[in-house]
Amino acid sequence: IRVRVDNNVLFLAPVSDNRQQGAKHGLYRNLLANMVTGVSDGFTKTLKIIGVGYRAGKKGEDLEILVGYSNPVTFKKPDDISFDVPDNTTIIVKGIDKQRVGQIAAKIREIRKPEPYKGKGIRYLNEAVRKKVGKAAAAGKGGK
């Protein structure tokens, strides 16, 4: 990959036309574009908490999440990430590194994944959770 800068614009060009060089060219171009976007605009991931009594709040810099366990779950704030909790059922993860923001959001979601019967848990905003029918609905009436 050849890299050059002209008038504050970064150009990447593959050295040869083989498939592997083309793949690396696309990878590096996207990585650099995401770095520029991260520094100028930043990246965010929004999580919704769904369930009766489920909520989140900030405790200092850390995140405190109550999702049906006997004790609240405290999620330590990494140095390069910030949390915003506009209401008690929404968590916004912000940062300049796209991969890191997604990774931290996935770790928070992992605390209580959405369950398939009622949909309770932590999910991404606009995430579609496939619901299953329960045992009683699947068997029908009569019990036999």
Secondary structure, DSSP 8 states (H G I E B T S, - for coil): -EEEEETTEEEEE-SS-SHHHHHHHHHHHHHHHHHHHHHHT-EEEEEEEESTT-EEEEETTEEEEESSSSS-EEE---TTEEEE-SSTTEEEEEES-HHHHHHHHHHHHHHT---TTT--EEEETT--------HHHHH-SS--
